[in-house]
Every structure is written in structure tokens, then in C-alpha cells.
Amino acid sequence: MATTNLLTPPHLHHPSPAARLRVSASLAHPLLVSRLRLATASRSRPSPRRRAMSATVRSSLIDPDGGALVDLVAPPDRRAALRAEAEALPRVRLSPIDLQWAHVLAEGWASPLRGFMREAEYLQSLHFNCIRLPDGGLVNMSLPIVLAIGDAEKEQIGDGPDVALEGPDGDVIAVLRRVEIYPHNKEERIARTWGTTAPGLPYVDEAIASAGNWLIGGDLEVLEPIKYNDGLDRYRLSPRQLRNEFDKRGADAVFAFQLRNPVHNGHALLMNDTRRRLLEMGYKNPILLLHPLGGFTKADDVPLPVRMEQHSKVLEDGVLDPETTIVSIFPSPMHYAGPTEVQWHAKARINAGANFYIVGRDPAGMGHPTEKRDLYNPDHGKKVLSMAPGLEKLNILPFKVAAYDTVAKKMAFFDPSRSQDFLFISGTKMRTFAKNGENPPDGFMCPGGWKVLVDYYNSLQAEEATLAPV
């Protein structure tokens, strides 16, 4: 992992103004207007319908949801008193996934949410995919961010207003204030989040099926920044740190790419092409936020440390430009909830300062757990993002489909007029190549990045051989 310092050039790390309107899928015929012209332009309010690319776009960073970035980490001079207070409170033990959600909340990824959801917030999220603000406005909140407890914990808490939250290792990490406890209807939560209650949903099996029958919500106060001590904490930049870095680099646009897989040359093609088109639109310094998901993922996904090493090779080999790319870990767990979850992925990047969001085929999707088909319609994710309440200020950039061009012997945008020349290499097929020690076609992935994957699967096979009975 010695090369991972290439992920974020040394000048690393406050909030800037807003970018407002949405661009269409084609990115065609832009009309760019400077801040000066915007200041003197008509003040008429935009239609609630999404704007085509001819809409005005402001060249600046986007405002966080609710207007101010939430920061729930106690200042250093308060931590000793908070820790002493926590010692006298009833305790709730967090699972590793609960800790990841506490991290998400603490840093403001879910702004303006200030803690685990109380019942009113939970119901709005579950039924409407958004939460209404005191001023009547809406912010998108498609995934419930909740904390489950069991009967014994509920009994211990009683009518107490506050509880201490301890991490998986038993250390106190936060205080949850003015708590509200309400029933955890797991079947309703699962059905509304995933659109199915079929067995085998990874997040359900890991985090919901065995969880308690109650949910506890309240205002969160975290003792100190949450760290994992896994060698990757320096890449876990908070929304505030990312905004600082975008400002320091003079970014006039930030385009975010969410991923949980290794980066192949098709991904790089669309990221580089997006930057080219933004430059053609008139932006002077668009910055790519390459933002791998760092929380819970299903067992057959490539682990985060391996992905981070692979991403570093992509930058080291010049497939992406380190000067115009920031690679940072997004701490959220993964639900694999398709069109519902992709709204969360987009909303969180608003809070980090991104005003453009790249979305592809079947975002946050997976195969059906019991049938041989996709769980979600592969096109619904990008369609939902183009209509989702609370995401109007984010510019959605749907992918062009990239595949391996067997004539040009490189990844290229798919041309339907010669479909026979293109080879689609899925994530499953890519992992199969790596597991079997086979090389993908030349030009599919940079050699350094491919070697990282092959070495990982070789280490797995060696471990399995060691553990196999004789």
C-alpha cells in the first residue's frame, strides 16, 4: 500500500456557495452564465420540473442540504465532561454497521439530520423518501438511518432522556439525547426499502434480521472523530474537509463518481469524458471526486483495502489525473437497494460539495437473491434520480454505456450500429478472470491495477488451501 499516497495529492482539505440547476442526460447545448450575469439576471423561480441542458448553471459549489453542514463531533474542550456524563448513562452497544452510520451522521453526510431518526423522521423517510424542513422545504432522505435496540435495552433505558452509545469494542463514542423509542416493524422497513422481502438480501441478513424490535432516535453528540485504525483513515475525508480541498484547488465544478468495485478503463473513459464535456461547457477547473464506498459490502465484493490499492495504481499509471482527482472513502454502508439507495448516494455527495453526479446502469443494484434476474430494472436508478424530490439542485449525468471494443482493442462507448464488435465484461466476469489467474483483454484495466486484483484472489486461494481439511 505504499503507493496510496497518490490518491490525494498533498494539498488536502470550507464550504463554498451553491450550484443550482440540473442538466439533462445528453449534456448538449449548454448555456453557461457567469456569477456576475446570474446576479443581474431574472429572479423568476425555476419550474419544479427538471431543466434541460439549456438551463442556466452556476459555476460554484453546491449548498449543503438545509443550508448548513451538520457537525456532531464535540469540540476538544468539551470531550472530558461529555465522557464523564456518559459514564452515568444507560448504554447501547453499537454493531460495526451502527458505528458506520454514527460516522455518517457525525460528519454531516446526512445533513440536516442531527442523529438517529425519531419516528416522524423515520416515517417520512420510509414512505416519502424525503424529510420536510421547518421552513416547509424538502430534503431527500431515501434510506432510514436508524438504531435498533432489544427489549432488555429498552427496559434498562426506561424513561431516561439520554443514553450513551458504545462502539463494538465497548468504548463510549457518543451520547444520544432526548431519545424516542418506537416499534421496529422489520417487514415494513424491508419491503419499502428493497421492494421485496425475499430471503438473501445482504444488508437485511447482516443488519436487520437479528436486530432488536425497537428503534431509538435522538440528537447525537459524538465524543471525537470516528477512526478505524486500518491504515485508511487519512482517506476518510469529511464533507467539510472535501469542501476545503475543492476550494483550495479552485474547483468551479465537482463531479462525483460512486463505486464499490475496482476501476476499469471503461469507468476511467466516462470520468475523463465527463471532465472534457464540463470543460467544453465553460467550466475552468472541474474536479473529480472518485468516492468508493467504505462501509458494509456483501461478502463477494472486493474488500476496501484492496480496492483502495487498486485505485492508487489507476492514478499511478496515469489512467486518471491525480491533479484533478480526489479519491476519498465514503463511510456509508451499502444496502443494494437500487433506485431507493441511489438517491442516498447522490444526496450525500451534495453535502460534500458535488454539483454533478454520474449515474450508470443499475446503480446500487444486485441480482435477485432467489431468481435468475436483476432485482431492479437497470434503467430505473437514473430515471428516479432525474425526478427525485429534494435533488433538484444536483446535476445528474447519466452514463454512456462503455464496453470493450474488440476492433480498437480498448474500452469505448458502445456503438449499437456495430454491436457485434463489443464485449461486455461484468463485475462478476472480471472477478472470475482474476480468481482464475486469467488476463482480461488488453486495454480493459491498467496492468498495475489488474495485478492488485490477481494478487488478492491468489491470497484467498492460498488461505482456503491452508484451511482445507487434509
C-alpha positions in Angstrom: 0.0 0.0 0.0 3.0 2.3 -0.3 1.6 4.0 -3.4 -1.7 5.0 -1.9 -0.4 8.5 -1.2 -1.1 9.1 -4.9 -4.8 9.0 -4.2 -4.9 12.5 -2.8 -2.1 15.0 -3.6 -0.5 16.5 -0.5 -2.5 19.8 -0.5 -5.6 18.3 1.1 -8.5 19.6 2.6 -14.7 25.0 3.8 -17.7 25.4 2.4 -18.4 27.4 -0.8 -21.5 28.8 -2.4 -24.2 26.9 -4.3 -24.8 25.4 -7.8 -28.4 25.3 -8.5 -29.9 23.7 -11.5 -29.9 20.3 -13.2 -28.5 19.3 -16.6 -30.1 16.6 -18.8 -28.7 13.3 -19.8 -27.2 14.5 -23.1 -25.1 17.3 -21.7 -25.8 19.0 -25.1 -26.3 22.7 -25.9 -25.2 24.3 -22.6 -25.9 27.9 -21.8 -23.4 29.0 -19.2 -23.8 32.3 -17.3 -21.2 33.8 -15.1 -21.9 34.7 -11.4 -22.0 38.4 -12.4 -24.6 37.7 -15.1 -26.5 35.5 -12.7 -26.6 38.3 -10.1 -28.3 40.6 -12.6 -30.4 38.1 -14.3 -34.1 37.5 -13.9 -35.0 36.3 -10.4 -38.0 34.3 -11.5 -38.2 30.9 -9.7 -37.5 27.8 -11.8 -40.2 25.4 -12.7 -40.4 22.3 -10.4 -39.7 20.2 -13.5 -36.1 19.2 -14.2 -34.2 21.6 -16.5 -32.8 20.6 -19.9 -29.1 21.3 -20.6 -30.0 24.7 -21.9 -30.8 25.7 -18.3 -28.6 28.2 -16.5 -25.8 26.6 -14.4 -24.0 28.4 -11.7 -20.2 27.8 -11.6 -19.8 27.2 -7.9 -20.1 24.5 -5.2 -23.5 23.4 -4.1 -25.0 24.4 -0.7 -25.4 21.5 1.8 -29.0 20.3 2.4 -30.7 22.6 5.0 -28.2 25.4 4.2 -25.6 24.5 6.8 -23.3 21.4 7.1 -24.0 19.4 10.3 -21.1 18.6 12.5 -21.9 16.4 15.5 -18.4 15.9 16.9 -17.8 17.6 20.3 -15.1 20.2 20.4 -11.9 19.1 22.2 -12.6 21.2 25.3 -15.9 19.5 25.9 -14.9 15.9 25.5 -13.8 15.2 29.1 -17.1 16.4 30.5 -19.0 14.5 27.9 -17.2 11.3 28.6 -17.8 11.7 32.4 -21.5 12.3 31.7 -21.7 9.2 29.5 -20.3 7.0 32.3 -23.5 7.6 34.4 -26.0 6.9 31.5 -27.6 3.6 30.3 -25.6 2.1 27.5 -26.5 0.9 24.0 -23.8 -1.2 22.2 -23.4 -0.4 18.5 -22.7 -3.0 15.9 -20.0 -2.3 13.3 -22.7 -1.2 10.9 -24.3 1.0 13.5 -20.9 2.6 14.1 -20.6 3.4 10.3 -24.0 5.1 10.5 -22.8 7.1 13.5 -19.8 8.2 11.5 -22.1 9.2 8.6 -24.3 11.3 10.9 -21.4 12.8 12.9 -19.7 14.3 9.8 -22.8 15.7 8.2 -23.2 13.3 5.2 -26.9 13.2 6.1 -27.3 16.9 6.8 -29.6 18.3 8.1 -30.2 15.1 10.2 -28.8 15.5 13.7 -29.0 12.0 14.9 -30.6 8.6 14.5 -34.1 9.1 13.3 -37.1 9.6 15.6 -40.4 8.1 14.5 -41.6 11.2 12.5 -38.4 11.3 10.5 -38.4 7.6 10.0 -41.9 7.5 8.6 -41.2 10.4 6.3 -38.0 8.6 5.0 -39.7 5.3 4.7 -42.9 6.5 3.0 -41.8 9.6 1.1 -38.0 9.2 0.6 -37.6 12.8 2.0 -37.9 14.9 5.1 -39.7 18.2 5.4 -37.8 21.1 6.9 -39.2 23.6 9.4 -39.5 26.2 6.6 -41.6 23.8 4.5 -38.9 22.8 2.1 -37.9 19.2 1.4 -34.6 17.3 1.5 -34.1 13.9 0.1 -33.6 11.1 2.6 -34.4 7.8 0.9 -32.8 5.4 3.4 -33.8 5.3 7.1 -30.8 5.9 9.3 -32.0 4.2 12.5 -30.6 2.4 15.6 -32.3 -0.8 16.7 -32.4 -2.0 20.3 -33.7 -5.1 22.1 -36.3 -5.5 24.8 -33.7 -5.6 27.6 -32.1 -2.3 26.4 -35.5 -0.7 26.2 -36.2 -1.8 29.8 -32.9 -0.5 31.0 -33.3 2.9 29.4 -36.8 3.3 30.8 -38.0 6.9 30.8 -34.4 8.3 30.8 -33.9 11.2 28.3 -30.3 10.3 27.3 -28.2 7.2 26.6 -24.6 6.5 26.0 -23.6 4.7 22.8 -20.6 2.4 22.9 -18.7 1.0 20.0 -18.3 -2.7 19.2 -15.2 -2.8 21.4 -17.0 -1.3 24.4 -15.6 2.3 24.3 -18.1 5.1 24.7 -18.3 7.0 21.4 -21.4 9.2 21.8 -24.4 10.4 23.8 -27.8 10.2 22.2 -30.1 12.9 23.7 -33.9 13.4 24.1 -34.4 9.9 22.9 -37.6 8.5 21.5 -38.2 4.7 21.4 -40.7 3.3 18.9 -41.5 -0.1 17.3 -39.3 -1.6 14.7 -41.6 -3.2 12.1 -38.9 -5.0 10.2 -41.1 -6.4 7.4 -42.5 -3.0 6.6 -39.0 -1.5 6.6 -37.6 -4.2 4.4 -40.5 -4.2 1.9 -40.4 -0.4 1.5 -36.7 -0.1 1.2 -36.0 -3.0 -1.1 -39.4 -3.6 -2.8 -39.2 -7.2 -1.7 -38.9 -9.4 1.4 -37.2 -12.2 -0.5 -34.6 -14.0 1.7 -30.9 -13.4 1.0 -30.7 -9.6 0.9 -27.2 -9.0 2.2 -27.9 -5.9 4.3 -31.0 -7.4 5.8 -29.2 -10.6 6.7 -26.4 -8.6 8.3 -28.1 -5.7 10.0 -31.9 -6.1 10.3 -32.9 -9.7 10.6 -31.4 -10.2 14.0 -31.8 -6.6 15.2 -34.0 -5.6 18.1 -37.7 -5.0 17.9 -37.4 -1.3 18.8 -35.8 1.8 17.2 -34.3 4.6 19.3 -33.8 8.0 17.9 -32.4 11.3 19.3 -29.8 14.0 18.9 -26.3 12.7 18.6 -23.2 14.2 20.2 -20.0 12.3 19.3 -17.0 12.4 21.6 -14.3 12.6 19.0 -13.9 11.9 15.3 -14.6 8.2 14.5 -11.5 6.3 13.3 -11.0 2.7 12.2 -7.2 2.4 12.6 -6.9 0.3 9.5 -4.3 2.4 7.7 -7.0 4.1 5.6 -8.3 6.8 8.0 -6.4 9.5 6.1 -8.6 8.9 3.1 -11.8 9.2 5.0 -12.3 12.9 4.4 -15.4 14.5 5.9 -17.7 16.7 3.8 -16.1 19.8 5.4 -12.6 18.6 4.5 -13.6 17.8 1.0 -15.2 21.3 0.6 -11.9 22.8 1.9 -10.0 20.8 -0.7 -12.2 21.8 -3.5 -11.9 25.4 -2.5 -8.1 25.1 -2.2 -7.9 23.6 -5.7 -10.1 26.4 -7.1 -12.8 23.9 -8.3 -15.7 25.6 -10.2 -17.4 22.2 -10.6 -17.2 18.9 -8.7 -18.4 15.7 -10.4 -18.8 12.7 -8.2 -18.5 9.0 -9.1 -19.8 6.4 -6.6 -18.4 2.9 -6.8 -17.8 -0.2 -4.8 -15.8 -2.1 -7.5 -12.3 -1.8 -8.9 -11.9 0.9 -11.5 -11.5 -0.4 -15.1 -10.7 1.6 -18.2 -14.4 1.9 -19.0 -15.0 3.8 -15.8 -12.0 5.9 -16.5 -13.3 6.6 -20.0 -16.5 8.0 -18.8 -14.9 10.0 -15.9 -12.4 11.6 -18.3 -15.1 12.2 -20.9 -17.2 13.9 -18.3 -14.4 16.3 -17.4 -13.8 17.0 -21.1 -17.5 17.9 -21.6 -17.6 20.1 -18.5 -14.6 22.0 -19.9 -16.5 22.4 -23.2 -19.4 23.7 -21.2 -17.2 26.6 -20.0 -16.0 25.3 -16.6 -12.3 26.1 -16.0 -11.4 23.6 -13.3 -13.8 20.7 -12.8 -12.6 18.3 -10.1 -13.4 14.6 -10.0 -14.4 13.1 -6.6 -13.8 9.4 -7.0 -15.7 8.2 -4.0 -15.5 4.5 -3.2 -18.0 3.2 -0.6 -16.2 2.2 2.5 -18.9 0.7 4.8 -20.5 -2.7 4.8 -20.4 -4.6 1.5 -21.5 -8.1 0.6 -19.1 -11.0 1.0 -18.2 -11.4 -2.6 -17.3 -7.7 -3.2 -13.7 -6.8 -3.3 -12.6 -5.6 0.2 -12.0 -1.9 0.7 -8.2 -2.1 1.3 -7.7 -4.0 -2.0 -9.9 -1.5 -3.9 -8.0 1.4 -2.4 -4.7 -0.1 -3.5 -6.2 -0.8 -7.0 -7.4 2.8 -7.2 -3.9 4.1 -6.3 -2.5 2.1 -9.2 -5.0 3.7 -11.6 -3.7 7.1 -10.6 -0.1 6.0 -10.6 -0.4 4.6 -14.1 -2.0 7.9 -15.3 -5.4 6.5 -16.2 -6.8 9.3 -14.1 -5.0 12.5 -13.4 -4.0 12.9 -9.7 -4.0 16.7 -10.0 -7.7 16.8 -11.0 -8.9 13.8 -9.0 -9.6 13.4 -5.3 -10.0 9.8 -4.1 -11.7 9.7 -0.7 -13.7 7.0 1.2 -17.4 7.4 1.6 -18.2 5.8 5.0 -21.7 4.7 4.3 -22.8 1.0 4.5 -24.2 -0.5 1.3 -27.8 -1.6 1.1 -28.0 -2.8 -2.6 -31.4 -1.2 -2.7 -31.3 0.1 -6.2 -33.3 3.2 -7.1 -34.1 3.9 -3.4 -30.4 3.7 -2.4 -29.0 5.7 -5.3 -30.9 8.7 -4.0 -29.0 8.5 -0.8 -25.7 8.2 -2.7 -26.5 11.4 -4.6 -27.8 13.3 -1.6 -24.7 12.6 0.5 -22.5 14.0 -2.3 -24.5 17.2 -2.3 -23.3 17.7 1.3 -19.8 17.0 0.3 -20.0 19.8 -2.3 -20.5 17.9 -5.6 -22.8 19.7 -8.0 -22.6 16.9 -10.7 -23.3 13.2 -10.1 -22.5 10.4 -12.5 -25.0 7.6 -12.6 -24.8 4.4 -14.6 -26.7 1.2 -15.3 -28.4 -0.4 -12.3 -26.9 1.8 -9.6 -26.8 0.2 -6.2 -28.4 -2.9 -7.7 -27.8 -6.6 -7.5 -29.0 -9.9 -8.8 -32.3 -11.1 -7.3 -31.5 -13.2 -4.3 -33.7 -16.2 -5.3 -34.3 -15.8 -9.0 -32.0 -15.5 -12.1 -32.7 -11.9 -12.9 -31.8 -8.3 -11.8 -33.5 -7.3 -8.7 -34.3 -3.9 -10.2 -34.9 -2.6 -13.7 -31.4 -1.4 -14.7 -32.6 1.9 -16.1 -34.8 2.9 -13.1 -32.0 4.3 -11.0 -31.1 7.1 -13.4 -34.8 7.8 -14.1 -35.6 8.1 -10.4 -32.7 10.4 -9.9 -34.0 12.7 -12.6 -37.3 13.0 -10.7 -36.5 12.6 -7.1 -37.8 15.3 -4.7 -35.0 17.1 -2.9 -32.4 16.5 -5.5 -33.4 19.4 -7.9 -30.2 21.3 -7.3 -27.9 18.4 -8.3 -26.9 18.0 -11.9 -27.4 14.3 -12.9 -25.1 12.9 -15.5 -26.3 9.5 -16.8 -23.5 7.2 -18.1 -22.9 6.4 -21.6 -22.5 2.6 -21.8 -18.9 1.6 -22.1 -17.8 -1.8 -23.3 -14.7 -3.5 -24.7 -14.2 -2.7 -28.4 -12.7 -5.8 -29.9 -11.7 -3.9 -33.1 -10.0 -1.0 -31.4 -8.8 -3.3 -28.5 -9.8 -0.8 -25.8 -12.7 0.3 -23.7 -15.0 2.5 -25.8 -18.5 3.9 -25.7 -20.9 1.3 -27.1 -21.9 1.8 -30.7 -25.2 0.0 -31.5 -24.5 0.1 -35.2 -21.7 -2.5 -34.7 -22.8 -4.2 -31.5 -21.1 -7.4 -32.6 -17.7 -5.7 -32.0 -18.3 -5.1 -28.3 -17.7 -7.3 -25.4 -19.4 -6.6 -22.1 -17.3 -7.6 -19.1 -19.4 -7.6 -15.9 -18.1 -7.3 -12.4 -18.8 -11.0 -11.9 -16.9 -11.9 -15.1 -14.0 -9.6 -14.1 -13.8 -11.3 -10.7 -13.8 -14.7 -12.4 -10.9 -13.7 -14.6 -8.9 -12.6 -11.6 -9.8 -15.7 -9.5 -8.7 -18.0 -12.3 -5.5 -16.1 -13.0 -6.7 -15.2 -16.5 -5.9 -11.8 -18.0 -8.7 -9.7 -19.4 -8.4 -8.3 -22.9 -5.6 -5.7 -23.3 -6.9 -2.3 -22.5 -9.6 -3.4 -20.1 -7.7 -2.3 -17.0 -4.3 -0.8 -16.3 -1.7 -3.6 -15.6 -0.8 -2.4 -12.1 -4.5 -2.3 -11.1 -5.1 -5.8 -12.5 -2.1 -7.2 -10.7 -3.6 -6.0 -7.4 -6.8 -8.0 -8.0 -4.9 -11.1 -9.1 -2.7 -11.0 -6.0 -5.8 -10.6 -3.8 -7.5 -13.6 -5.3 -4.3 -15.7 -5.2 -4.0 -14.9 -1.5 -7.6 -16.0 -0.9 -7.0 -19.3 -2.7 -3.8 -19.9 -0.7 -5.7 -19.2 2.5 -8.5 -21.6 1.5 -5.9 -24.3 0.7 -4.3 -23.8 4.1 -7.7 -24.2 5.9 -8.9 -27.1 3.8 -9.1 -30.4 5.7 -6.4 -33.0 4.8 
